[in-house]
Amino acid sequence: PNGIAAFFGPDSIPTDGKLQIVFFIGFLELFVMKDVTGENDFVGDFRNGLLDFGWDNFDEETKLSKRAIELNNGRAAMMGILGL
């Protein structure tokens, strides 16, 4: 089943599976996706010092450009998934 039938139809995801999804998302929200070190540069920056792909080496104009490109890619992905 797809769409809303995957959650509420006769062949839907079992209740334990739904609870597993909810608890996993809750775990991510409470323990992983937060700014622990206080070194975030912008909203949504969850690097926390673990991974560094050279973001700090870019100048401000390049950072702004890359952030805008990433936002536009996300918007395009949302439009693509709505088109399915």
C-alpha positions as CSV (number, residue, x, y, z in Angstrom):
1,P,0.0,0.0,0.0
2,N,1.0,3.6,-0.6
3,G,0.0,7.0,0.6
4,I,-2.3,7.2,3.6
5,A,-3.2,3.5,3.2
6,A,0.3,2.6,4.4
7,F,-0.7,4.0,7.8
8,F,-4.4,3.4,8.1
9,G,-5.4,0.8,5.6
10,P,-6.1,-2.9,6.1
11,D,-2.6,-3.9,5.1
12,S,-0.9,-0.9,6.9
13,I,2.3,-0.8,8.9
14,P,1.9,-2.7,12.2
15,T,1.5,-0.5,15.3
16,D,4.9,-1.6,16.6
17,G,6.5,-0.4,13.3
18,K,4.8,3.0,13.7
19,L,6.0,3.3,17.3
20,Q,9.5,2.3,16.2
21,I,9.5,5.2,13.7
22,V,8.2,7.7,16.2
23,F,10.8,6.6,18.9
24,F,13.6,6.7,16.3
25,I,12.7,10.3,15.3
26,G,12.4,11.3,18.9
27,F,15.8,9.9,19.7
28,L,17.3,11.8,16.8
29,E,15.6,15.0,17.9
30,L,16.6,14.7,21.5
31,F,20.1,13.3,21.3
32,V,21.7,13.7,17.9
33,M,20.3,16.8,16.1
34,K,21.2,19.5,18.5
35,D,24.0,22.0,18.8
36,V,26.1,20.5,21.7
37,T,29.3,22.5,21.2
38,G,27.8,25.9,20.5
39,E,29.8,26.4,17.3
40,N,26.9,26.4,14.8
41,D,27.1,29.0,12.0
42,F,23.5,29.0,11.0
43,V,20.2,27.3,11.8
44,G,20.4,23.7,10.9
45,D,24.2,23.4,11.3
46,F,24.6,20.2,13.2
47,R,28.3,19.5,12.6
48,N,29.2,19.5,16.3
49,G,32.9,19.1,15.4
50,L,32.6,15.5,14.2
51,L,32.9,16.0,10.5
52,D,34.8,18.8,8.8
53,F,34.7,18.9,5.0
54,G,36.4,22.3,4.9
55,W,33.3,24.5,5.5
56,D,35.3,26.9,7.6
57,N,37.8,27.5,4.8
58,F,35.3,29.1,2.5
59,D,34.7,32.9,2.4
60,E,31.3,34.3,3.4
61,E,30.2,34.7,-0.3
62,T,30.9,31.1,-1.1
63,K,29.2,29.9,2.0
64,L,26.1,31.9,1.2
65,S,26.1,30.6,-2.4
66,K,26.5,26.9,-1.3
67,R,23.7,27.3,1.3
68,A,21.4,28.8,-1.4
69,I,22.2,25.9,-3.8
70,E,21.5,23.4,-1.1
71,L,18.1,25.0,-0.3
72,N,17.2,25.1,-3.9
73,N,18.1,21.4,-4.3
74,G,15.9,20.6,-1.3
75,R,13.0,22.5,-2.9
76,A,13.5,20.8,-6.2
77,A,13.4,17.4,-4.4
78,M,10.2,18.3,-2.6
79,M,8.6,19.3,-6.0
80,G,9.8,16.1,-7.5
81,I,8.3,13.9,-4.8
82,L,5.0,15.8,-5.1
83,G,5.0,15.0,-8.8
84,L,5.0,11.2,-8.1
